[in-house]
């Protein structure tokens, strides 16, 4: 049953992403040729984000390949890779949550972003957003929650403390939490790359153009502009 649900969930998510791209396309900037001069992410932030992604891909790739392609629980080399990626993911995610917790606090203007669906459905091209928009904040806290569930249930699988029925519940919780994480991750990947040109570059190189900052995160742009003026 889980195998079928996972296949349907992934297919539906990919279909939704492709459908959005066909119907609405990417959020193009008014001036896409502007140079990247605005610092958005420090090296530390980029490093822990990339480490988190690497650990996530290692876990998701081995776990779901084993279930969907092989039709069996993790074993052999797949289990070894999975077990190696787990601490990388947990440590990196913990550091990322600690680093961005303040930026993940919701603000009053996030309601407007949510009501307009971030402009992704055509309701307002550039709704208000701080350093992270409402969607990114929601994904951030969901990742923290699902990461904790996956960690606890994963440890429960490695060090069984319940009876057979209890361990079965732990296993199901681990699988479905991981599935939700993967489905959300697919959407996050799409929104952070194709749907918003320049966003991937922000994480890779740490800098964005003025047009990108002003149009995607107007409140954050105003804040850093005021800070720069106060220093002069």
N, C-alpha and C positions, 0 to 999 in steps of 0.2 A: 504493500500500500504506500509506504513512504517513497519508494522509488517512483511510483506513478505520480504522486503529488509533487515530488521534486521536479520531475520532467515537465509536468504541466505548468508549475510555477515559473520555472526558468524560461520556458517557451513563451508564456504569457508576458513576462517581464521584457524579454527581448522584442516581442511583437509590439508592446506598448512604446518602447524606446524608438523602434523603427517608425512606428506610426506617427509619433510626435515629430520626428525629424522630417518626415515627408510632408506633414500638414503645416508645421510651423517653422521648421528649419532652425539654424543656429541664431543666437543673439549677436548680430554683427555690430561692431563698434562704428561710431560716426566717423572716426579717423583711425583706421586700423594700422596705419603706417607710422604712428608715433613711436618714438624710441622708449624702451623700458628704463625709466629713471626713478620710479617711485619704489622705495623699499617696502615690500609686503611681508616677507618671511625671512627671519634670520637663518643662518646655517643650521643651528640647533633644531629649529622647527622643521626644516626640510628633512634633516637627517632622521628624526624620530618618525616623521610621517612616512618616509620611504621604508624605514625598518618595519613599521606597522603593516604597510602594504605587502612587503616581502613575506612577513610571517603569515599574514592572512592568506596570501596566494598559496603558500606552502601547505597550510592547513586545509583550505578549501579544495585545492587541486587534488591532493592525495585522498582526502575524505570522500569527496563526491565522485572521483574517478573510480574508487574502489566500490562504492555503492551502485553508481549508475552504469558503469561499463563492465565491471567484473561481477556485480551482483552479490558481493560478499563483504563481510566486515574487514577492517584493516588487518593486514598481516604482512610479514616479511619486510622487504625494503620499504614498502608503502607506509607501514606502521613506524619504521625507524625515521623516515623523513618527516612524518607527521609529528612524532614525539620531539624531534629536533626543532621544528618550526614553532612548536607551542610556546616554549619559554621566550623565544625572540618576540613573538606576537604579544604575549602577556606583558613583558617588561616594557616594550615600546608603546603599547596602548596605555599602560599605566602612566608612563612619562608624558604621553601626549595629552591625556586627560588632565594631569596636573598642570601642564604648560598652558593649555587653552581653556581651562575651566572658567576663568574670568571673562574671556571673550565669548564664552558660550551662554552667558546669562541673558535671558530674554529681556528685551526692551519694549516700551509701549508701541513704538512704530513697527515692531515685528508683526503686529496684528494686521496692519495694512498690507504688508508683504504677503501674509498668509491668505487674506481675503482675495488678493489679486493673483494668487497662485504664483507669485514671484514674476509675473509677467510672461510665464511660459505658455499660457493659453491665450495670450493677446490682451489680457485685462491690465493695461498699464504697462508700458514698456520697461520702465526702470523704477519699480517701487522702492521705498526707503529700506536701507540695509546698513548695518554697522560693519565692523571688520568682518564678521560672518553674518550672512543673511539668516532669516528664520528657518529656512529649509536646512541649511548647513548646521545650525544649532540643534535642530531636531535630530538630524542624522548623528551628530556628535554624541548627544546624550543616549540615543538608541544604541550606538556602537558601544558606549561604556556599559550599558545595561546588558546587552546581549553578550558582550565580551566577558562580563562577570559570570553570566549563566553558563556560557560555554566552558569557562575555566573551572567552575565548581563541579559541573557535571562531568567534565573530562577527568578531573581528579577522582570523582566518584567512580568512574569506570576503571581507573588504574588501581585504586585502593578500595575495593568493595567493602562497604560497611552494612549494607542492607541485605535482606533475604532476596530470593530469586525475583519475586514480584517487584520489590523495591528497586532492584538493579535494572529491571526492565523499564521502569518509569524514568529512572535516571538516564538511561540510554535514549529513550524517546525524547526527553527534554533536550538532551545534547544535540540530537539530530535536527529537531525542528528549530531550535534556536540558531543553529548553524545555517539552516536553510534560509531563515528570515534574514540573517546577516548577509548571505550571498545575494539574495534578491535585492536587498537595499544597496549592497555594494555595486551591483550592475548598474542600478539607476544613478548612484553617486558617480561612478566612472563616466557614464554618458554625460551627465550634467557638468562634470569637471573637465571635459575634453571637447568633444564635438559640439555640444550644445552651447558652449561658451568659449569661443576662440580666445586664446591668450591665458586661460586659466591654468592649463597644464604647465605652461611656461613659467607662470608665477611660482608654482611649487618646485619646478626644476631649477630655476635661476634666482628666485627670490625677489624679482622685480617685475613691476607692471608699468604700463603706460599711464599717462594722466587720463586719457579718455577711458581706459578700462576702469580705473579707480573711481572716476567721477560718475560713470554710467552704471556700473555694477554695484558699487558700494558707496553711494553718495554721502551718507552720514559719516562713514569712516573717512572719506576724502575731506569733508569739512573739518573733522577733528584734527587730522594731521596738518591741514592747511593752517588752522588756528595755532597749532603748536609751533609751526615753522615761523609764523609771524611774531609770536611771542619771544622767539629767540633772537630776532633781529632788532 
